[in-house]
Amino acid sequence: MNTKKIEEIIKLVKANDVKKFKYKDFESEIELDFTEGQVLAQPTNVPQAQNGATSNGVNQQDSQKTDVQSEENAIKSPMVGTFFLQDSKELTEPQIKVGDKVEKGDVIGYIEAMKVMNEVTSDIAGEVAEIVVDHGTNVEYDQVLVTLK
């Protein structure tokens, strides 16, 4: 995405008084956030997993540390659809199990959207700590699917 397109998007978002805007396609991603009084415009060429999960920490500082740690160790849904741990609806051989080692680029599951099975790949390496979403569960965009340690 070139600078002129980014500037046009910012102008359109501001003109329509939009506070948050996120656009993602197969080649690029841009996220704008005007809620804190500062502009966050971050175009990227590779989709990144992020986690907005909160912890049950006692104080806010511990909670923020846990959020940052979770953000680094979460694989999130790249789209809306139904999550499957294998490429069929009957669970016989899941792609991953708790305790499995996952490398960057490994397929961890599939999301069915509009009758198409889309691979979900890991953008980080680690050991599967928890599979947050059950096989056959509907998921939202950016929802945590798996946490790694």
N, C-alpha and C positions, 0 to 999 in steps of 0.2 A: 504494500500500500504506500503510495507516494505522499509527500508532504502536503501537496495541494488538496488531495482527497481528504486527508486528516483535518486540514483547516476548514474545508467545506462542511464536514461532519460536525465539527465543534460549533460552527456558526449556526447550522440547522438546529442542533440540540439547544443552544442558548436561546435562539429565536423562539423556540417552542416551549421554553421554560421547563425543560426536562432536567431532573436532578441526577439521574443515573442512566447510562446508556452502555450497552455492550453488544458488539457485533462480532460474529465469528463465522468464517467460511473455511474451506479447505486450504487456503493459502495464507490467510492472515487473521488477526484478531485485534480488536481495539476496545478499550474500556474507558469510559469517561465518568467521572464522579465529581459532581459539583456540590455535594451535601455538606462538606466540611469547610467550605469557604475557599478551598484550594482546588485546582483542576488536576485531576489525575488522567493523563492521556498516555496510554501505554500500548502502542502497536507492537505486535509480535508476529513472527512467522510460524511458530510452533505452538499449538495449544498447550497450556500448562494446567496441571491439577492444583486446585486450591481448596482449602477447607475453612469454612466459617464456623466450625463447631465450637461450642463452649465447653469448659470443663466444670467440674464441681469443686474447684479449688477454694480455699478459705479466703485468701486475700486476692486482690485484683492483680498484683504483680505475678503471683504464681499462675493465675488464670491466663494471663497474657503469654507467659512462657509456654504453657501447655498448648495454647492455641497455635503459637508459632511452630511448636514441635509437631502438632497434629497436621498443620498445613503442609509441612515437609514430608509427612509420612502417609498421606491419603491419596488414594486413587479415586477420582470422581467421575461421575457420569458425563460423557461428552454430549448427551442428547436425552430427550424424553423418549420413553418407551418401556419395554418389559425386559428386565435383566435376567439372563440365564447364565449358569455356570458352565454350560456346554452348548454345543450348537444344535441341540434338540430339546424338545419340551420335557421329555422323560429324563430324569436325572440318573444316569448310570455311571458316567466317567467325568466328574467335574474337572475343569481346567486347572483349578487350584484348590488346595485344602489348607487349613490352618497349620502353620509350621513349614510350608513349602518355601523354597527360595525362589524369588522372582527377580529377573534381570530387566533392565530397561528395554522396552520394546516387546516383552513377552505378552501373549494374549492371556488375559485373566478371566475373560467371559465374553458374553455377547449381549447386545441390546437389540431387540426386535422393534422396529419402527416401520410402519406402513408395509407390513409383510416381508420386510428385508432384515436378515440377521447381520448386524454390524459388529465387527470385532471391537472389543475394548482392550487397549494395550496399556501396559504400565509405563509411566514416564520416569519412574524411579526404581532403584533396586533395593531389595531388602527381603526380610522374612515375613510371611503373612501372619499378622498378629490377630486379626479379626476379619471375618467376612460379614460386613454390616448388613447387607441386603440378602434376603433369601432368594433362592432359585424361583423364578416365575413371578417376581414382585415388580409392580410398576414403579418406575423411578422418574425423578425430575432431572432437568439439566443441572449440573454442578452438585448433585447429591453424592455424598460419600458412599462408595461401594465397598472398598476394602481399605483397611489400615495396615501399614507395614511397620516393622521395628528394625 
